[in-house]
Amino acid sequence: MSASEHHKTAPEDRISLTQKSAYAVGMLVNNLQAAALPAMVVILNLGLGMDVLWVGLIGAIPRIFDAISDPMVGYISDNTRTRWGRRRPFIFTGAILAGILFAWMWQLPSGYVDIVAKTPVQPHQVVSREQQAAEFNNAGGAVLEYDANVRQDAEFIFYGPEQLTLNQAAATNLGGFPQVEINVAMPEVQGFRVVFNEASSAAVTIEDAAAGGGDGESYFIDLRRENSEDGAGNLYKFQLEDLKLSQGLDSQDGNQRLDIQDMDHISIQLTGLAGSGTVTVHSLKLRKSHDFFVHYFRVFLAMSILFFLAYTVFATPFVAFGYEMTADYHERTRLHAFANTVGQLAWLGVPWFYAIMASSLFRDTVHGARTLAIVVGVIVAVLGIVPAIFLKERRTLPPPENTGKSFAQNMAEFFKGIVITFKCRPFVKLCGATFLVFNGFQLGMSFSIYVMIYYLFGGNDGDAGKLLGWFGMLVSIATLCVIPLTGWIATHIGKRKTFLITISISIVGYSFKWIGYNPDYPYWLLYAAPFVAFGTGSLFTLMGSMISDVCDYDELETHQRREGVFGAIYWWMIKVGMALAGLLTGVLLKVSGFDVALGAAQAEETLLLIRLFDVGIPIVTSLIALGIVATYQLTEERVYDIRAELEERRGKVPSADAGD
């Protein structure tokens, strides 16, 4: 069909700017909820030290519940009749609940203990890592004692001050040995790690220091003798229950074991040995037992399930609302282009989440996540109710035919509707294409932060966070341009052809990422961003409009309007893919041999594999999606024919608040 042959949108089919704007605000909230959790969940691994497979399971298990809750909410919404409509009560309630639960789910205890600096001037003052280092150096290198107080119901890891320098020349009353001491509650601590820049010139003394005073028994580790090296000469790990320690500074007895079961507290002293000059302590990490990670896993998983249920209550009716706001083929594209342009603002900010959480504004990334989650939750709750208040429903429907039926009969109708939905071939093709394109992108991006930290910047997560932020922001800015461009192209050549063009361009962008991953010129990666944006920018603009067409096709076949069920299943497929992406990220990181404990010392094979996963996966999934959409048959002409048949059968239905 040539451009001159395209149908023109009738005035009564147009949606007013007010209605488009209200729907666009809802799309912003919808995208923020979809984007925020994947962007922040990396903190469970990099901040709390949780195993990547556990993190993947946290994303995957809620999808089992969504398999029932999503279509169930859609079915209930389709069959609800209230004075406020059948969609708006769910949108209002879901937005408030989702905002509260998102903020709450991240209020986990910190991954690091609060550090109390004991000095004559400011006793028991909670200070930052930088303040600790400055305070120690200002004290002329004298002993500075930190009370770690590891609580069973709260923190489980302690990081010492970054770049805390033990300057031998400034040390006093230590026999020439610069020293820092940390008191730790036991027996919660299972082991510890110390990282030095000159570890061969330092030592650790562990002393039994029970509450009320120690018994004087101490165990000495000379890091020149007792160590486990990472290959770079600077990573040393110790397991308290296994390590054989020398008793006393001069003892050569290597058979003495430290029995942590009988200790209430221990005192750990980091000491620079004579002649060592300056020793920099990068971090001291105290690890609790495996059971504490299980506790975090259970709590976060339970909160995730509740959050996604609230998200479903908001998103499913909201998405369905967009499908039914107009009956016109082209106006549907304009609506979703407008809404997705505004919704893209969420993706503009989310790439900066890691940089925000890792910034100096917070004690650590876990504290940053807790604070950021509150901000996100407030935005979701406040803006999420806008569409519920201002949107007008397009049609007034009669009571559903299943009124008065028993619960069992309604359940039978529900599952029958699900089966019918999956028999709708155009819909299944759209779900499959979206699943592949979007979740291929998500899975690839899951590896990007690891590539940036450990390949491009040698373990510097601050620089990596900045690059990730710039890359994500450029993708988002480019997407803001791609979305209206997609809408314009689709009204001239059709939605299917537009999809084939835009996704092909995104494949070029993914290929450019391989060239951009250059440690010598890491910012070359930014050249790929505008091309990658064609995939994410066009996908939901086209798919939202195309599923609206599918709803007409389904009504012609079934005599029912089931936007809620279609929207629920469509977004469930997306969430399943996001969860699968999270789970596969953990599995593939394991396959690659990645170990967060190694820091920048990852194997070359590991770095190669995570780059291959990052670039190769979205290319393959996008190619398969192109093959699927190439066979999609609901053309513009066919959709207008379907509309004519429906209006002949049941009459015309005006667009919501038809106007300018």
N, C-alpha and C positions, 0 to 999 in steps of 0.2 A: 504493500500500500504506500503510495507516494505521499509527500507532505501535504499536497493539495487535497488529497482524498481523506485526510484524517477528520474524524468527527469533531465538531465544536461543542464546547461545554455550554449547556443552557443556563441562563441566569438563575433559575430555581435550583440548579444542581450545585451551585457554588457555595462554599463555606465562608462565613464572614471572618474577618481578621481577628475579631475578639475570640471566636470559637477556636480558630487555629492557634492563637496564642495560649489559650488555656490548655489546650491539648499539648502544645509544645513544652509548657512548664512541666506537665506530667511526664513527658518523655525525658526531660532532663533528670528528674528524680528516678525514673526507671533505669536509665543508663548509669546513674551514679551508684545505685545499689548493685547493679550487675558488675561494675568496674572496680568498686572500692575493695570488696573482699579479696578478689584475686591479687590486687596490688599490695594488700597489707599482709596476706597470709604467709608471705615469705619470712615474716618476723618470727613465726613459730619455729622455723629452722635456723635462720641466721641470728636471731635475737635470743631465743630460749633454748636453742640447741636440740629441738625435737627432731627425731629421725624423719627424713624426707618421705618415707613410705607412710608414716603416721599422718603427716601433713596431707598427703594425697588421699588417705582414707577419710580424713575430716571433710574433704571436698566431695568425695564420692558417695559416702553413706547417706547423706541427706537426699540424694537423688532417688534413692529407693522409696523414701516417703513421698517425694514429689510425684512419683509415677502414679500415685493415687490422688494426692491432694490437688495437683494442678488441674487435671480434667474434672475432678469432683467440684472444685470451686467454679470452674467454667460452666459445668452442667447446672449447678445451683443458681449461678448468676443468670444463665439463659432462661431459667424457669421462675425467677423471682419477680414479683409484682408489688411495688410499694408506692407510696405517694411521692417518693423521691426518685423513682425509676428503678430499673433492675441492675444498674451498674454502680451508681454513685455511692450508695451506702457502703459497699465493699471497698471502694477506692478510699473513702474517708477513713474508715476503721483501719484498713491495712496500712495506710501511710503512717498513722500515729504509732501503731504497734511496731512496725518495721523500724522506725526511727529510734524508738526506745530500746528495742532489742539489739540493734546494731551497736549502739553506744555501750550497752551493758555487757555484751559478749566479749568485749575487749578489755574489760576492767579486771583482767587477771592480775595476780600478784606479780610484782616486778621480777624480771629475771636476774636482778642484781640486788644485793643487800644495800640498805642505806648505810653509808659510811659516816661514822662519827669521828671527827678529828679531835683528839685529846691534846689540847695545848693549854698552857697556863692562862692565856688571854681569853680564849673562847672555848671553854670546855663543852663537849657534847654537841658541837655544831655540825649539822649535816652540810657537807660541802661536795662540790663537783670534783671530777678527776683533775681538772686543770687547777682548781684551788688547792687540792692536796699537794700537787707538785710544787706550786709556788710557795705554799706554806712550809714545806719541808726544806726547800732551798733557802728561803728567807731565815729559817731557824739555824742556818749555818751548818746543815748536815747532821744535826743532832737527831737522836732517836725520836721518831714520830710514831705514835701508837694509834692504830685504827681498830675500833671495836666493831666487828662484822655482824654479830648477833643474828645468825642465820635462824629464822623462825620456821617451824614446821608448817605453819599455815600461810607462809608468805614467800619470802625470797629463797632462792636455792643456788644462786651463782654469785660469786663476788669477783669483780674486776678491779684490779688495782689501778692507780692513777696512770694515765698514759704518759710516757716519757718522764717518769719519776726518776731523777738522777741521784744516785748514791755517790757523792763526791768524797773520796777518801781524804783529800787534803783538808776538808772542812769538818770532818768528823771529830767529835770530842768524847772523852770518857768511854771509848770503845776499843782501846788498844790499837787504834789505827784502822779499825774495820768500820767503814760506813755501813749503816744497818737500818732497816725499817721492820717494824713488828706488827703482826696482825693477830688479834685474838678471835677465835672462831668457836661457836657453840658446837658441841658434839652430842650424840654420834650421827647427826644428820649428814655430815659431810663424808663422802665416800672417797674422794680423791682430789688432786689438785694439779694444776698446770702452771708453770712459770715460763715466761718468755723474756729473754734478755737479748740485747744486741751484742754483748760480749759474755756469753754464758760461761765460757771456759774459765772466766776469772771471778766467778761468784759462787756462793754457797747458800744452802738453806738449812736452818736449824729448826727442828720441830720439838716442842717441849710440852709435856703434860702439865697443863695449867688449869686445874680444876677450879670451879667457882670457890672464891674465898682464899685462893692462893695455890700455887703449884707445889708439887712434892720435890721439885728440883731435878727430876729425871729428864734428860734431854737426848735427842737423837740428831746426829749431824750428817748432812749430805754434802759432800764436796762435788760440785757439778763437773769438776774435771775428772771424776771417777765414776759417779753414779748418774747415768743419764740415758735417755732414749732420744736419739738425734733424728731430725727430720731430713737430713741431707744437706740442709743449708747451714747447719751448725748453730741454730738458734732456737730450736723448739725442744723443750724438756718436759716429760710427763712422769707423774708418779702416782701409783695407786697405794693408798695408805695401808690397806689390808694385806698387800702382797710384798711391799718393798722391804728389803733387808737394809737396816740402817746401822751406822756406826754409833755407839753410845759415847757421847762426850766428844769434844773437839780432837782429842789426841788418841782416841780408842781405835784400834785396828780390828776389833771384833766385828766381823761381817755377818754373824749369825743372829744378831739381836733383831727381833721383830717388834714393831709398834702395834700394840693391841688396842685398837680404837674402841672396843666394846666396853672397856673399863674407864673411859674418859668422858668427862662432862664438857670440857673445853680443851682446846690446844692453842698453843701460841706458835705461830709460824714467823720465823725471822729470816729476812732476805739480807744477806751480808756480802759486800764486796771484799774480796780477800786482799791481803797486803800486796802491794805492788801492782794492783790491777788498774790504778788510775780511776777512771769513771765507768760505772756500770749503769746502764739504763734499763729499768724494769718496764716492759711494755704492758704486761698484764699478769695478774694472778687469778686463776679461775679455780673455784672450789665447786666440785660436782656433788650433788646429792644422789641418792640411790635411784635406780630405775623406776621405782614405785612412784616417785614424784612426777616423772614424765607421764606416767599412766594417769595420774590425777589431772594434769593439765589436759591430756587428750580427752578424757571423759567429760570434763567441764565444758571445754570448747566445742566438742561434738554436740552435746546436748543443746547448747546455746545456738549453734549453727542450725540445727533442725528447727528450733522455734523461730529463728529469724527468717529462714526460707519459707516457713509456713505463712508468716505475716507478709513476706514479700509476695507470695502467691496471691494472697487475699487482695493485695493492691494491684499487682501487675496483670493478672488474668482478666479481670473486668476492664481495666484500663486499655489494654491492647484490643480487646473486643470492641470497645467504644469506637476506636479509630476505624475499624473495619466497616462500621455501619453509619458513619457520619455523612456519606454521600453515595449516590448510586452511579456516579459518572466515572468512567474509566480513567480519564485524564485528571479529574479533580482529586481522585484518590492519590495519584502520584504527586500532585502539588501539595496535598495535605501532609503526606509522609516526608516529602522533601523539606517542607517548612519545619515540621516537628523535629526531624532528625538533625537539621542544621542547629537548632537550639539545643537539642539533646547532646550534640557533639561537644558542647562546652564542658560536659562532665569528663569526657575523655581528654580534654585539653588540660585539666588540672590533675587528673589521677596519675599520669606518669611522674609527677613530682612528689608523689606520696613518700616514696622511699627516701628521697633527699630530705624531705621535711622531717621524717621520723629519725633520720640519722644526724640531723643538724645539732648544733651546739645549744639550741633552745631547750633541749631535753637532756636528762641524765644519760639516757641510752635510748636505743630504738624501741624498746618495749614501753618505756614511759611515753615516747613519742606516739606510739600506736594507740595507747590508752587515751591520750589527749585528742588526737586526730579523730578517733572514733566518735567522740562526743560531738565534735563539730559536724561530722557527716550525719550523725543521727538527728541533730537539730534541723539541718537543712532538709532531710528526708521528711521529717514530721511536719514542718511548717509549709514547705512548698508542695508536698505531696497531696495536701487537701485542696489545692487550688482547682484542679479539674473537677473534683467532687462538688465544689461550690458553684463554679461558673459554667460548666458544660451543660448543654441541653440535649436531651435524648431525641433522636430523630423521629422515632415512631412510637405510637401507643399500641401495644400488642394485647390481644385478648388473653385471658388466663390460660395457662398451659393445659393440654389435654390430660396430663397425669394428675391433676388436682383431685384429691380424695383417695388416691391409691395408697396402698400400704407401703411400708418401708421396703419390703422385699420386692414389690412390684416396681417401685421407683429405682431400686438398685439394678433390677433386670433391664429397665429402660436405659439406665446410665451405661451399663456395659454393652448393651446393644448399640448405643450411639457411638461408643468408642470403636467398636468393630467396623461400623459403617464409615466412620471417619478415615480409618486406615485403608479402606477399600477405595477411597477417592484418590485416583492415581495422580492427578495434577498436584494435589496437596502433598502427597508423599514425595514427589519429586522436589518440590520446593523445600520441604523439611530436610531432605537428604543433601541438597545443595548448600543450604544454610549451615547445616551441621558440619559439613566438610570445610567450607570457606572460613567461617568464623572461628571454629574450634581448631582448625589448622593454624590460623593466625595466633590464637591464644596459646596453643602448645608451643609454637615457635618462640613467642615472646617470653614464655616461662623460662626459657634457657638464656634469654638475652642478658639478664642481670648477672648470671653466672659467667657468661662470656666476657662481659664488660669488666667485672671485678677481677677475675682470675687470669684472663688472657690479655685484655687490652691494658689493664692498669696494675697488674702484678699484685693483686690483693687489696688495693686501695679502694674501699667501698665508697668513700666520699667523692672521688673523681668519677667513679662509675655511676653513682647516683645522679651526678650532674649531667653526664652524657645521656643516661637513660631519660632524664627529664627533658633535655633538649630534643632528643629523638622523638619521644612521645608527643611533645608539644608541636613539633613540626608536622608529624603525622596528623595530629588533630587539626592544626591550622589548614593543612592541605585538604583534609577531609571536609572542612567547612566550605571550601571552594568546590570540591568534587560533588557534594550532595546536590546543590542547585543545578550544577552542570549535568548531573545524571538525570534530574527531573526534566531539564530542557531537552536532552537527547532522546529520552524515552517518549516524549510527546511527539517526536518527529520520526523516529524509526521503530518504535515499539519497545516494550520492556525486555523481551527475550534477547533481542539483538544487542540492546544496551548492556545487559548482563555479560554477554559473551565478550564484548569489547573491554569493559572495565576490569573484569577479573583477569583477562589476558595481560593488561597493563600491570596489574598488581604482581603477577608472576615475574615480570621484568624487575620490579622493585625488590622482590625477595632474592633474586639472583645478584643484584647489586650489593646486597648485604654481605655476601661472601667476600667481595672485593673490599668493602668498607671495614671489615674486621682486620685492621692493620695496626699492630701495637705502635708502630712508628708514627702513624697518622690516624689516630682513633676517630677523629671527627670526620673522616671520609665517610663514615657510616651515615651521616646526615643526608648525603646525596640520594640514598635509597628511599628516604621518608616520603617524598611526594608521590612516588610510584606505588609504594605500599598502600597509600591512602585510597587509591582507586578501588581496592577490594573492600575495605571496611566502610568507605564512604558510600558506595553504591549499593551494598548488600541490603541493608534494612530499608532504604528508601524504595527499592524495587520490590522486595519481598512483602513489605507491609501492603503495598498497593496490589500486588499479584494475589495475595491471600484474600483480599477483599473480593477480587474477581472469582476466586474459588468458592467463596461463600454463596455467591449468586449461582454458580454452577451446582453447588450442593443443594440449594433451595429448589432448583429446577428438578433435581433428581429425587429429593426426599420430602419436599413440601414443608421444610422446617428451616428456621433461621437459627444457626448454631455457631455464631461468632465466638461465643465464650469457649466452647469446646475446641474449636479450631485454634484459637489463640492460646489456650492452655497447653494443648499438645505441641504446638509449634515452639513455644517458649520452654516447655519441658525438654524438648529435644536439644535446645541450646544449652540449658543448664546441665543436662546429662553430658553433653560434649565438654562443657567447662570443667565438670567434675572429672571426666575421663582425662582431660588434659592435665589436671592437677595430679591425678593418680599416675598417669604415664610419665609425667615429669619426674616423680620420685623413682619410678621403676627404671627409667632411662638414665637418670643420674647414677643409680646403683650400677647399671650396666656399664656406664662409662668409667666407673671406678672413682667417682668424685667423693672426697672426704673433706668435710668442712674443717676438721681438726688440722688438716695439712696446710690450711691457709693458702698462701701464694705458691706453695710447693707442689701443686697438682702435676700429675704425670702428663707428658706431651700427648699421649694417646687419649687421655681424658679430655684435654682441651680441644683436640681435633674432633672427637665424637660430639661434644656438646655444640660445636659450631655446625657440624653436619645436621644435627637434630634441629637446630635453630633455623637453618636455611632450607634444608631439604623437605621437611615435613609439610610446611604450607604450600610449597610448590606442587608436591604430589597430590595433596588434598584438593587444591584448586583445579588442577587438570582433570581430576575425576568429576568435580562439580560441573565443569564446562561440558563434559560429555552428557551428564544428566539433563541439564537445562536445554541442550540442543534439541532434545526430543519433546520439550514442553509445547503443548498444542493450543493453549487458550490465548489466541491472538486477539488483537483489538477488534477485528471484525466479528469474531466468534463471541466475544464478551458482550458487544452491543446487541447481537442477535439474541443472546440469553436474556438480556435485560428486557428486550421487546416481548419475548415470550412470557416472562414473569409479570410484566405490567398488564399484558392482555389477560392474564389469569387472575391477578389479585389487585390490579390498579397501581397508580403511581404513589411513591412515598417521597415527599420533599426532603431536601438536605437539612441538616441541623442549622437553625437560625440562618436560613438562606439569605444571602445579601452580598455586599461588596467582597 
